[in-house]
Amino acid sequence: MNMQGELQLGADELAVQRWRADFPILQTCVHGKPLVYLDNAATTQKPLAVIEAEDRYYRHDNSNVHRGVHSLSQRATDAFEAARVKVQRLLNAASPNEIVFVRGTTEAINLVAQSYGRSRLREGDEIIVSGLEHHSNIVPWQMLCQQVGAKLRVIPVNDAGELKLEAYERLFGPHTRMVALAHVSNALGTVVPVKAMTDIAHAHDVPVLLDGAQAIAHVPVDVQALDCDFYAFSSHKLYGPMGVGVLYGKAELLNAMPPYQGGGDMIRSVSFEHTEYNVLPFKFEAGTPNVAGVIGLGAAIDYLSAIGFEAIAAHEHALLVYATRAVEQIPGLRLIGTAHDKTGILSFVLKDAHAHDVGTILDHQGIAIRTGHHCAMPLMERFGVPATARASFALYNTRREADALVAGLEKVVELFNT
């Protein structure tokens, strides 16, 4: 580790302890050991501010939004729409009307595939995705291809877990109609150069959707600077509640797209002969939303903004450098994904030990990691492994927890060598 990284870790020590105090679950013990939670790429833990925001809504303001004239409904609506503005500012979207609330990244991608894609793509058209993608950014496009007769084209991945940009450029042709890319790989932590790739796509007059599920809590996201056409993320990756997601879309595209679902709140008038749809963003928000979850997401954004995303990113990067150096010394450990630009994810395999066994042994030490294919089976096949063990860091993780991971892995090596 360089000196700057060491100083950063030291400077962050007291700040991280303050942050940790905000997360009640971190006081939990597992198998009699203090919890070391390193499964943040799957979901982040929730600060007390988020828990209290949801609790406060249910205790004092529980009501449906947009439909009522009574005080509870008005208060709920105000809080719900205030959260939309917070998301707009987080992403630097041009308007709150470009922010659509959904259930998660998966639903957001399906919405774009079935609304934008199905209304515009035809037989023989092509969609470009990458070899890094989560299944949620593969399967919806495969389904669309089956529906309209389009084809999927795949950007290859190099041995470091980075996309081959020259190959990406060669994939464009007269029938390319859509590009869908992960901003950050959930399985490897690779940060994809999405700005440059979006510029290439736009030079061919092709729109771009970015899957931001793994990026939103770890790298700056400015949708206007990126100039992406769609951006999707999940609340629970951003220290907010589960069951809430966000789709950002450029207003001109969303306005031209047909509704994804029909029902209440997405209409202006209904008769048996004709339905007039609502304006943005409500056209895409059929039915009763997860009001408490959206309010909780707003509280999460407030919490993170108070800390500062730059401070969080600096801490996580320094911790990644520290942990990477440490695990590289473990005999028989192979890191999968060594991209130059990464977020705090360590994906690895251990010689003679299945990833699930690694996870089980670590669990008995109180250490929570993720094992399996991480909903990225094509990527696992690319690296010739059925699964990896994945440790992923967040703002509340510490050097001591990285040391505990290393000690736990050394115990795995010892068990499998006896």
N, C-alpha and C positions, 0 to 999 in steps of 0.2 A: 504493500500500500504506500502511496506517496504521502509526504508530510502533510499536504493540504487535507487529505482524507482523514489522517489521524487527528489533526486539529479539529476538523469538523465534528468527528465523533465525540471528542472531549467536550467541545462547546455545546453539543446537543444533549449531553447526559442529563442535566437538570431539567431541560425543557421536556425531554421524553418522559421523565418520571412524572412531571405535571400532567402531560397528556394522558399517560396511562391511568392516572387517578380518575379520569373522566369516564372510564369504561368499566362498569361493574363486573362484567363477566371475567375480566382478567384476574379477579381475586379467586376464581374457581380452582379447585384441585381435581385432578384426574388420576385415578389409581393411587391416591395418596400423595401425588406430586403436584407442585404448582403448575398450572396450565401454561404451556408455551405454545401460543397459537400462531402457526405458520401456514395457514390455509387461506390467506387473504385473497388470493386470486379466485377462489370459489365464492367466498362472501366475506365482507369485512364485519367486524363487530360494531356495535352501536354505542355512541356516547350517551350519557345520561340526558343531555339536551334533546336528543331525538326521542328517546323513550318517554320523556316528560311531555314533549310536544304532542305525541299521539295520545298519551294518557289525558292530557288537558282537553284535547278535542272531544274525547269520548265522555269525559266527566262534565264538560261545561257547554260544548257547542255542537254536539252530535245532531246533524240534520243533513238532508240532501241539499246539494248545491244547485244554483241557477234557477230553481223552480219556485222557491218560496218567497213570500213577502214578509214572513214573520222574522223576528230578531235572530233566532238560532240559525235559520237558513242564510240570512244575510251575513252573519259572522262567519259561518262556515265557507260561504262563497268568497268572502273577502280574503280569508286565509288561504284558500285553494288557489285563487287567482294571484295572490301575492307570491306564492311559491312558483307559479309560472314565470313571473317577472324575474325571480331569483335565478331560475334556470336560464332564461334569456341572457341575463348579465353574465352568468358563469360561462356560457358558450359564445358570448358576444354576437348573438343573433340580432338581426336588424329589427325584429318586432316580436312581442310576446305571441302574436298570432302564428308565428312559425314554429311554436313549441306545442307538440301534441303529446298528451299523456296516454301511455299504453301500459301493459302489464310488465314489460321488460324488453331487453334488446331483441329477443327472439320475435316477439310480436311486432316490433317496429320493422324488422327486416321483412317479415311476412307481409306486413301492410304494404310496403313499397313494392315487393315482388308481385303481389296480387292486384294492387291498384295501378301503380305506374307501369309495371312490367306487362301485366296481362292486357292492358289497354293499348300498349304501343308496340310490343314485340310480335313478330310474325315468323312463320316457318323459314328456317335458314339463317335467322339472326343469331348473333353470338353474344355471350356474356362472359366477361373475364373475371375470374376469381384467382386467389393465390393458394399455393400449397401450404400456407400457414393457417388457413381458416379453421375456426370452430365450426362444428356441424351446423350451427344456426346460420352461418353465412355460406353454407354449401347447399343444404337440403332444400330451402325455399326456392333457390334458383334452379335446382334440379327439377323440382315440381313444376315450376314455370316452363322449363324446357319441354317437359313431357306434355304440358297442356297446349303449347303453341307450336311445338316443333323446332324450338331453338336449340343451340348447342352451347355447352360449357367449355371454355378455354381456361387453362390453368397455368399460372406463372410458376416456374420451377424455383426450388429453394437450394441454396448452396450448403456446403458442409458446416458452415458456421450458423446456419439457420437464418440467413438473410435472403431476400428476394433477388433474383437475377434481373436487373433492370433492363439490360440489353434484350433479354428474351421477352420481357414485358412489352417493350416497344414493338418487337416483331409480331406480336399477337394481334395488333390492330389491323383491321382490314375494312373493306366497304360494308361489311355486315355487322360490325361491332356496334352494339346498342347500349351496353351497360358495363360498368366496372364496379365491383364490390370488394372492398379490402378491409382487413383488420388494421386498426391503427396500431395496436400492440398485440403480439401473439400471446394468447392465454397459456399455451403450453411451454413456450420458451422465453417469453419476456422480450423478444425482439421488437424494437421500435421501428416501424416501417416508415420510410420517407414519403409520407402520404402527400405532402405538398407538391413535391416534384412529380409524383405519379399522377396526381390530379391535373397538374398542368399539362402533362403528356396526353391524358385522356381528353381534356378540353380542346387541345389542339386538333383532335380528331372529331370534335363536336359530340363527345360521349359523356354522359353524366356519371357521377361517382357517388356511391354510398360508402360511408366509413362506419365500420363496427367499432365503436369506442368503448365497449364494455370494460376492457382492461386498461384503457388509456386514461379515462376520465379522472381517476383519483391520483394519477402519477405523473402526467405530463400536461403542459398548458394546452388548452383547446380553445381556439378562436376560429369559429366556422367561417367568418368572413375573410380572415387572412388565409385560411386553408382553401377557401373558395369551393368547398365540397358542396354537393347538391343535397345530400342527406347525411345526417349523423345520428347514430343510435347509441344509447347507453342505458344501463340499469341502475336504479337507486341503490340496491343492496351492495353494489361494488364501490359505492361512494359513501359508506357509513350510514346510509339511510335504510328505510324499511324494505323488505321484500314485497314483491307484487306490484311494483311501480317501475315504469320505464319511460324513456323520453325518445321521441322522434323529432329531430329538427329537419325541416325541409325548406328550401327556398320558396317564398310565397307564390311565385308564378307557377312553380311546378305543382305545389299542393292545390292551388286553385283549379288547375286543369285536371287533376286526378279525380276519378269517381270514388265515392265512399267505399270503405273496406267492409263495414258492417252497417246494418240498418237497425233502427230502434229509436228510443227516446233520446232527446237532447241533440241529435244530429240533424234535426229537421226544423224547418220554419213553419211549414203547413203540410197537412196530410188530408187527402180525401181518397176515396176508393178509386178515383180515376187518375190522380196525380199526386206526387210528393215533391215539395220544394225543399232542397237541402239547406242546412244552416251555413253560416259563414265560417271561415277559419277562426280558431282551430277545431271548433265544435263539430264540424262536418265529419271528423274522424274519431269522435269520442262518444260512441253510442253507448247508452246505458248508464247505470250508476257507477261512478268512478270510485277508486280506492281513496276516498277523501283523506282519511287519517294518514295513509301512506304518503300521499302527495305533500301534506303538511309536514310530515316527518322528513321528507326529502328536503323541503325548504329549510328546516332546522339544521339538517346536516350541512347544507351549503353555508349557512350562517356560521356554524361551528368551524368548518374548515377555513372559511374566509378570515375568521378572527385569528387563527394560527398563522395563515399565510401559506399558499401553495408552494412558493419558492422554498420556504423553510422545510416543508415536508419533503419535497423532492430532493433537497440537499441531504437531508438525514437518510432517506431511503437509499440514495446512491452511495453514500459513504458506507452504509451498512452492507450493501451488496458487494462492494469492493472487499470489505473485511471478511465477509462470509465466503466469498469465492476463493480468496487466498487460502482460507482455512480448509475448506472441503477438498481443494485440489491436492492436499497433502495426504488424504485418506487412501490407503492402498486399495486398488481395484475399483475405484470410483471413476466413472466417466461422465463428464458433463455433456448434456445434450442441449445445444444452443449456446454458442459462444460469440454472438454478434457483438460488434463494436459498440452499438448503441442499444442498451437494454434497460428495462425496469427491474424491480427487485424480485426476480424469479430465478430460482436455481432448480433446473430439471436434470435428473441424473439417474444412472443405473449403477448398481453395485454387482461386481462379478460374483456369480454363483447364488445370488439372492434375488428372488422375485420381488418386484416393487411392492406387492401387497404384503409380503412378509416384512419388508423394511418398515412399511407404515404401521403394521401391527406391533412390532417390537418397539418402535418409537412411541406409540400410543401408551404403552405400559410405562414409559418414562415421563408421561405427561405431555408429550410433544405431538401436536396435531399437524400433519402434512396431508397432501392429497396424493393418491396413487391411482394409476390406471392410464387410459388413453386420453383423458382430459377432453373428451368430445372432439378429438382431432386425429381420428384414426388414419387418414391419409398421410398426415405428417409423421405419425409413429412408423408407418410403413416406409416412408422416405428414409428414416434413420435406422431401419432394420431392427426395431425393438417393438415388443407387444405393448409395453407400458413403461412409464417412468415414475419415479418418486419426485414430487414437486414441493419445494418449500418456497413460500412467497411472503414477502415482507410488507408491512404497513407502517404507518406513522408511530405506532405504539411499540414496535419491536425494538430490541436492544442488543448490544454486543453480547451481553450475558446469555441471551436466548440463542444467539448464533453459536456461542460456545456450547450450549446445551445440545444443540443439534449435532455439532461435531462429536461431542462425547457419546451421544446416542448412536451415531453412525459407527463410531469406533467399536461400540458394543455389538452392533450387528456384524461387523467384520470378524470380531472375536468369536461370536457364536457360530458363524459359518466356516470358521477355520479350525474348529476343534472337532 
